[in-house]
Amino acid sequence: MKFGYQTNTWGGVVGHPAGVTSIKDLYYLANGSTEEALKDISEAGFKGFEIFDGNLMQYKDNKEEFKALLAKYKLTLIGVYTGGNFIYPDILEEELTKIEEVAALSAEFSARHLVIGGGAVRSAGILESDYEDLGTALNKVQEIAEKHGLIPTYHPHLGTNVEAPEQLDKLMQHTTIDLCPDTAHIEAGGGDPVEVVRKYADRIKYIHFKDYENGEFLPLGKGHQKFEEMVRILNEAGYDDWITVELDSYEVPKQGAEISRSFLASFEKTQMAN
């Protein structure tokens, strides 16, 4: 297995301000320096990275600069994280148009994965029909991604209508898109990440590792998540792809990456011994 890191630790998880009034600009965004993130990720010992759609789209008119960063830090673009509300028919086409543009640029930079977050929660609460509408929208996203040669996966996340395991089960029966679990978000939403990995092993095409304890997201090895058991299940299912570490924020981002990479180094030794 190959290990990558998400750039969102550098600047934290925010949204593009233009998205307030323009659906086509409704991107995820980390406010930190992309170059600093790539430098630190490379120096921490990772070989690839995932990036938010908003940070990638900053290079749409300066593609050579982004390619130069990939070469300079010897990193592979693993995937791009994008998303939408997906349950409001009046704006769905705008959201899909945005995702089409993101997917096309991702493919130009040889990304492998398109990771999809989202599924809005209404002010009056979640409707049962929202899961069918979300599933239908994700099927359209799947078509877009595959047209551009990308592997699309859905990422359950706190703050969406797919937080809890029973919500994930409702969604997955309405869509053919595969799954990208975030192990800590699964637990924070009330689920057991080991059981989710076991249940959906045949639909997991990509995964985010993040540790968790006492309501806090942590670098790997600093919480109580059972990564060895999850990897064993994935191996048995024939998983052969990247594992990306994601940590939404950390006081010193590079240090967080180094802690996780150190954990993975000892983890790799254990796997080889077995």
C-alpha positions as CSV (number, residue, x, y, z in Angstrom):
1,M,0.0,0.0,0.0
2,K,1.1,3.6,-0.7
3,F,0.6,6.4,1.8
4,G,-0.4,10.0,1.0
5,Y,-1.4,13.1,3.0
6,Q,-4.1,15.7,2.6
7,T,-3.0,19.4,2.2
8,N,-6.0,20.7,4.2
9,T,-4.0,20.7,7.5
10,W,-2.2,23.8,6.2
11,G,-4.9,26.4,6.6
12,G,-7.7,24.2,7.9
13,V,-11.0,23.3,6.3
14,V,-12.9,26.3,4.9
15,G,-15.0,27.2,1.9
16,H,-14.4,29.6,-1.0
17,P,-16.1,32.9,-0.1
18,A,-17.4,33.3,-3.6
19,G,-19.6,30.3,-3.1
20,V,-21.9,32.2,-0.9
21,T,-23.4,33.9,-3.9
22,S,-22.2,31.7,-6.8
23,I,-22.8,28.0,-6.9
24,K,-20.2,27.5,-9.6
25,D,-17.6,28.8,-7.2
26,L,-18.7,26.7,-4.2
27,Y,-15.3,25.0,-3.5
28,Y,-13.7,23.5,-0.5
29,L,-10.6,25.5,0.3
30,A,-7.6,25.4,2.7
31,N,-6.3,28.9,3.5
32,G,-2.6,27.8,3.8
33,S,0.1,27.8,1.2
34,T,-0.1,24.8,-1.2
35,E,3.6,25.0,-1.8
36,E,4.4,24.9,1.9
37,A,2.1,21.9,2.3
38,L,3.7,20.0,-0.5
39,K,7.2,20.8,0.8
40,D,6.3,19.6,4.3
41,I,4.4,16.5,3.0
42,S,7.4,15.5,0.9
43,E,9.9,16.1,3.7
44,A,7.7,14.1,6.1
45,G,8.2,11.1,3.8
46,F,4.9,10.8,2.0
47,K,4.9,10.1,-1.8
48,G,1.5,11.5,-2.7
49,F,-1.1,14.0,-1.7
50,E,-4.8,14.9,-1.9
51,I,-6.0,18.5,-2.4
52,F,-9.2,20.4,-2.1
53,D,-10.9,21.4,-5.4
54,G,-10.6,25.1,-4.5
55,N,-6.9,24.9,-4.0
56,L,-6.4,23.0,-7.3
57,M,-8.6,25.5,-9.2
58,Q,-6.2,28.3,-8.2
59,Y,-3.9,26.8,-10.8
60,K,-6.3,26.5,-13.6
61,D,-4.7,29.5,-15.4
62,N,-1.2,28.6,-14.3
63,K,-0.9,24.8,-14.8
64,E,2.8,24.8,-15.4
65,E,3.4,26.2,-11.9
66,F,1.5,23.3,-10.3
67,K,3.3,20.7,-12.5
68,A,6.6,22.3,-11.4
69,L,5.6,21.8,-7.7
70,L,4.8,18.1,-8.4
71,A,8.2,17.7,-10.0
72,K,10.1,19.8,-7.4
73,Y,8.8,17.8,-4.4
74,K,8.5,14.4,-6.2
75,L,4.9,14.0,-5.3
76,T,2.0,12.2,-7.0
77,L,-1.4,13.9,-7.1
78,I,-3.5,11.1,-5.6
79,G,-6.9,12.8,-5.6
80,V,-9.0,15.9,-5.4
81,Y,-11.8,16.5,-2.9
82,T,-14.9,18.2,-4.2
83,G,-18.6,18.2,-3.3
84,G,-22.0,19.8,-3.2
85,N,-25.4,20.0,-1.6
86,F,-26.9,17.6,-4.1
87,I,-30.5,17.5,-2.8
88,Y,-31.8,20.8,-4.3
89,P,-32.9,20.3,-7.9
90,D,-32.7,24.0,-8.9
91,I,-28.9,24.2,-8.3
92,L,-27.9,20.6,-9.1
93,E,-26.8,21.4,-12.7
94,E,-24.6,24.2,-11.5
95,E,-23.0,21.9,-9.0
96,L,-22.4,19.3,-11.6
97,T,-20.9,21.8,-14.0
98,K,-18.5,22.9,-11.3
99,I,-17.5,19.2,-10.6
100,E,-17.1,18.6,-14.4
101,E,-14.5,21.5,-14.5
102,V,-12.7,20.1,-11.4
103,A,-12.6,16.6,-12.8
104,A,-11.2,17.8,-16.1
105,L,-8.4,19.8,-14.4
106,S,-7.7,16.9,-12.0
107,A,-7.3,14.6,-15.0
108,E,-4.8,17.0,-16.6
109,F,-2.6,16.6,-13.6
110,S,-3.0,12.8,-13.7
111,A,-5.0,12.5,-10.5
112,R,-6.4,9.0,-9.7
113,H,-9.3,9.7,-7.4
114,L,-12.2,12.2,-7.2
115,V,-13.5,12.3,-3.7
116,I,-17.0,13.6,-3.1
117,G,-18.3,15.1,0.1
118,G,-21.7,16.6,0.8
119,G,-25.4,16.0,1.1
120,A,-27.0,19.1,2.6
121,V,-29.0,19.1,5.9
122,R,-32.1,21.2,5.6
123,S,-33.0,23.8,8.2
124,A,-36.2,21.9,8.9
125,G,-34.3,18.5,9.1
126,I,-33.5,15.7,6.8
127,L,-36.2,14.2,4.5
128,E,-36.1,10.5,3.7
129,S,-36.3,11.5,0.0
130,D,-33.0,13.3,0.4
131,Y,-31.1,10.0,0.4
132,E,-32.6,9.0,-2.9
133,D,-31.9,12.5,-4.4
134,L,-28.3,12.4,-3.1
135,G,-27.8,8.9,-4.5
136,T,-29.1,10.0,-7.9
137,A,-26.8,13.0,-7.9
138,L,-23.8,10.9,-7.0
139,N,-24.5,8.6,-9.9
140,K,-24.2,11.6,-12.1
141,V,-21.0,12.6,-10.5
142,Q,-19.8,9.1,-11.0
143,E,-20.4,9.4,-14.7
144,I,-18.5,12.7,-14.9
145,A,-15.5,11.3,-13.0
146,E,-15.3,8.1,-15.0
147,K,-15.5,10.1,-18.2
148,H,-12.3,11.8,-17.2
149,G,-10.6,8.6,-16.1
150,L,-11.0,9.2,-12.4
151,I,-12.1,6.8,-9.7
152,P,-15.1,8.5,-7.9
153,T,-15.9,7.7,-4.2
154,Y,-18.2,9.2,-1.6
155,H,-16.8,10.5,1.7
156,P,-19.3,10.5,4.6
157,H,-18.6,13.6,6.8
158,L,-19.9,15.3,9.9
159,G,-22.2,18.2,9.0
160,T,-23.8,16.4,6.1
161,N,-26.9,14.1,6.0
162,V,-24.6,11.1,6.0
163,E,-22.9,11.2,9.4
164,A,-24.3,8.1,11.2
165,P,-23.9,4.5,10.0
166,E,-27.6,4.1,9.4
167,Q,-27.5,7.2,7.2
168,L,-24.7,5.7,5.2
169,D,-26.7,2.5,4.7
170,K,-29.7,4.5,3.5
171,L,-27.5,6.3,0.9
172,M,-25.6,3.3,-0.4
173,Q,-28.7,1.5,-1.5
174,H,-29.5,4.5,-3.8
175,T,-26.2,4.9,-5.6
176,T,-23.6,2.8,-7.4
177,I,-20.8,5.1,-6.4
178,D,-18.1,3.5,-4.3
179,L,-17.0,4.6,-0.8
180,C,-14.1,6.6,0.7
181,P,-14.5,6.2,4.5
182,D,-12.8,8.7,6.8
183,T,-12.1,6.5,9.8
184,A,-12.4,9.3,12.4
185,H,-15.5,10.9,10.8
186,I,-17.2,7.4,10.9
187,E,-16.5,7.1,14.6
188,A,-17.4,10.7,15.4
189,G,-20.7,10.1,13.6
190,G,-21.5,7.2,15.9
191,G,-20.1,4.3,13.9
192,D,-17.4,1.7,14.2
193,P,-14.9,2.2,11.4
194,V,-13.8,-1.4,11.5
195,E,-17.4,-2.6,11.0
196,V,-18.0,0.0,8.2
197,V,-14.8,-1.2,6.4
198,R,-15.9,-4.8,6.8
199,K,-19.4,-4.2,5.6
200,Y,-18.4,-2.1,2.6
201,A,-15.0,-3.7,1.8
202,D,-16.0,-4.5,-1.8
203,R,-17.0,-0.9,-2.4
204,I,-14.0,0.8,-0.8
205,K,-11.8,2.1,-3.6
206,Y,-10.0,4.7,-1.5
207,I,-9.7,5.5,2.2
208,H,-8.7,8.3,4.6
209,F,-7.0,7.4,7.9
210,K,-7.4,9.8,10.8
211,D,-7.0,8.9,14.5
212,Y,-9.6,9.9,17.1
213,E,-10.1,10.0,20.8
214,N,-12.3,12.0,23.2
215,G,-14.0,13.9,20.4
216,E,-10.7,15.0,18.9
217,F,-9.1,14.3,15.5
218,L,-5.5,13.2,16.0
219,P,-2.4,12.1,14.1
220,L,-2.1,8.4,13.6
221,G,-1.1,6.5,16.7
222,K,-2.4,9.2,19.1
223,G,-5.9,7.8,19.4
224,H,-7.5,4.4,19.7
225,Q,-8.4,3.6,16.1
226,K,-7.7,0.0,15.0
227,F,-5.8,0.6,11.8
228,E,-4.2,-2.8,11.7
229,E,-7.5,-4.5,11.7
230,M,-8.9,-2.2,9.0
231,V,-5.9,-2.9,6.8
232,R,-6.2,-6.6,7.3
233,I,-9.9,-6.5,6.1
234,L,-8.9,-4.3,3.1
235,N,-6.1,-6.7,2.2
236,E,-8.4,-9.7,2.4
237,A,-10.7,-7.8,0.0
238,G,-7.9,-7.2,-2.5
239,Y,-7.4,-3.5,-1.8
240,D,-4.4,-2.2,-3.7
241,D,-4.4,1.6,-3.6
242,W,-3.4,4.7,-1.7
243,I,-4.2,5.2,1.9
244,T,-4.3,9.0,2.6
245,V,-3.9,10.5,6.0
246,E,-6.1,13.5,6.7
247,L,-5.9,15.8,9.7
248,D,-8.3,18.7,9.5
249,S,-6.0,20.9,11.6
250,Y,-2.9,20.7,13.7
251,E,-0.9,23.5,15.5
252,V,2.3,22.6,13.5
253,P,1.0,20.9,10.3
254,K,4.4,19.4,9.4
255,Q,4.8,17.9,12.9
256,G,1.4,16.2,12.6
257,A,2.4,14.7,9.2
258,E,5.7,13.5,10.7
259,I,3.9,11.8,13.7
260,S,1.6,10.0,11.3
261,R,4.4,9.0,9.0
262,S,6.4,7.6,11.9
263,F,3.4,5.5,12.9
264,L,3.0,4.2,9.4
265,A,6.7,3.3,9.2
266,S,6.4,1.0,12.3
267,F,3.1,-0.2,10.9
268,E,4.8,-1.2,7.6
269,K,7.4,-3.2,9.4
270,T,4.7,-5.1,11.2
271,Q,2.9,-5.8,8.0
272,M,6.1,-7.1,6.3
273,A,6.9,-9.3,9.3
274,N,3.5,-10.9,9.0
